[in-house]
Structure formats: C-alpha cells, structure tokens
C-alpha cells in the first residue's frame, strides 16, 4: 500500500467527514482526493481515537452505501454542499 500523501488540515477534515458520512461511497473520496479505501481507513485509524475508529469500522464494514458497486440506487443520491 502506498504511503498517504500529506494533506492540509482543511482537506484532511473533509476526507474524514466524507468517510464518516454513511451515504458517501469510498469511490467518491477516491475520485475527489485520489485515495483508495485502504488509504482512507489508514487515515481514519491514524486521526481518530481507537474506540471511535473501531465504532466507525464496525458501522461501515459491509455497508452498501459506502461501496459504489454494492449500491442498488442511482437516483436520489445525496450530495453535500461541500462537494464539487
């Protein structure tokens, strides 16, 4: 796995926010910031308290809305005002 590139604190906060959102797929983070799912997990592990990270991983593991290829809907996708 490639090492995560350095990010400005504002961008890092946005990546964490997107990863925390249930309806934002990892693929959207990859398109916007060039980070794979494994890299996002690595950032979350590094930036969060251990208990918060474990809670997040339990919640997103297998969640259909976090993985674009598992999503069964195309219309009605939520798009944050912060997204391009």
Kinemage of the C-alpha trace (Angstrom):
@kinemage 1
@onewidth
@group {chain A} dominant
@subgroup {mainchain}
@vectorlist {calphas} color= white
{ca unk a 1} P 0.000 0.000 0.000
{ca unk a 2} L 1.282 3.415 -0.943
{ca unk a 3} L 2.004 5.930 1.769
{ca unk a 4} L -0.694 8.561 2.230
{ca unk a 5} L 0.263 11.928 0.745
{ca unk a 6} L 0.358 14.922 3.095
{ca unk a 7} L -2.843 16.963 3.222
{ca unk a 8} L -3.715 20.395 4.527
{ca unk a 9} L -5.727 20.188 7.774
{ca unk a 10} L -8.820 21.515 5.983
{ca unk a 11} L -8.627 18.805 3.302
{ca unk a 12} L -7.899 16.120 5.893
{ca unk a 13} L -11.008 17.216 7.836
{ca unk a 14} L -13.079 16.964 4.659
{ca unk a 15} L -11.776 13.460 3.909
{ca unk a 16} L -12.673 12.354 7.438
{ca unk a 17} L -16.100 13.986 7.124
{ca unk a 18} L -16.765 12.180 3.843
{ca unk a 19} L -15.591 8.860 5.295
{ca unk a 20} L -17.820 9.342 8.343
{ca unk a 21} L -20.919 10.050 6.222
{ca unk a 22} L -22.882 6.859 5.628
{ca unk a 23} L -24.040 7.801 2.142
{ca unk a 24} L -20.700 8.936 0.711
{ca unk a 25} L -19.048 5.968 -1.032
{ca unk a 26} L -15.314 5.368 -0.850
{ca unk a 27} L -15.268 5.751 -4.624
{ca unk a 28} L -16.297 9.431 -4.270
{ca unk a 29} L -13.327 10.018 -1.961
{ca unk a 30} L -11.059 8.290 -4.460
{ca unk a 31} L -12.317 10.434 -7.346
{ca unk a 32} L -12.023 13.671 -5.386
{ca unk a 33} L -8.766 13.050 -3.480
{ca unk a 34} L -7.110 10.050 -5.165
{ca unk a 35} L -7.240 7.868 -2.046
{ca unk a 36} L -8.113 4.190 -2.115
{ca unk a 37} L -10.407 2.666 0.504
{ca unk a 38} L -7.353 1.235 2.305
{ca unk a 39} L -5.731 4.666 2.423
{ca unk a 40} L -8.919 6.213 3.831
{ca unk a 41} L -9.037 3.510 6.507
{ca unk a 42} L -5.395 4.232 7.328
{ca unk a 43} L -6.142 7.951 7.708
{ca unk a 44} L -9.151 7.242 9.900
{ca unk a 45} L -7.102 4.885 12.076
{ca unk a 46} L -4.359 7.498 12.486
{ca unk a 47} L -6.604 10.518 13.086
{ca unk a 48} L -9.306 9.054 15.344
{ca unk a 49} L -9.317 7.727 18.873
{ca unk a 50} L -9.104 3.948 18.902
{ca unk a 51} L -12.660 3.497 20.201
{ca unk a 52} L -14.070 5.914 17.594
{ca unk a 53} L -12.188 4.149 14.810
{ca unk a 54} L -13.494 0.741 15.928
{ca unk a 55} L -17.052 2.093 16.071
{ca unk a 56} L -16.684 3.599 12.576
{ca unk a 57} L -15.213 0.392 11.098
{ca unk a 58} L -17.994 -1.705 12.589
{ca unk a 59} L -20.573 0.662 11.123
{ca unk a 60} L -19.154 0.927 7.588
{ca unk a 61} L -17.982 -2.654 7.125
{ca unk a 62} L -20.228 -4.179 4.511
{ca unk a 63} L -22.469 -1.094 4.323
{ca unk a 64} L -23.869 -0.938 0.809
{ca unk a 65} L -23.921 2.847 0.697
{ca unk a 66} L -20.153 3.045 1.351
{ca unk a 67} L -19.313 0.882 -1.663
{ca unk a 68} L -20.490 2.111 -5.047
{ca unk a 69} L -20.508 -1.344 -6.626
{ca unk a 70} L -22.974 -2.548 -3.948
{ca unk a 71} L -25.375 0.371 -4.287
{ca unk a 72} L -28.736 -0.541 -5.764
{ca unk a 73} L -29.831 3.038 -6.470
{ca unk a 74} L -28.619 5.731 -8.829
{ca unk a 75} L -31.251 8.435 -8.435
{ca unk a 76} L -31.677 10.250 -5.143
{ca unk a 77} L -28.000 10.286 -4.239
{ca unk a 78} L -27.274 12.865 -1.554
{ca unk a 79} L -24.611 15.400 -2.465
{ca unk a 80} L -23.217 17.656 0.232
{ca unk a 81} L -22.942 21.370 -0.499
{ca unk a 82} L -19.206 20.968 0.279
{ca unk a 83} L -18.685 18.571 -2.629
{ca unk a 84} L -17.632 19.811 -6.063
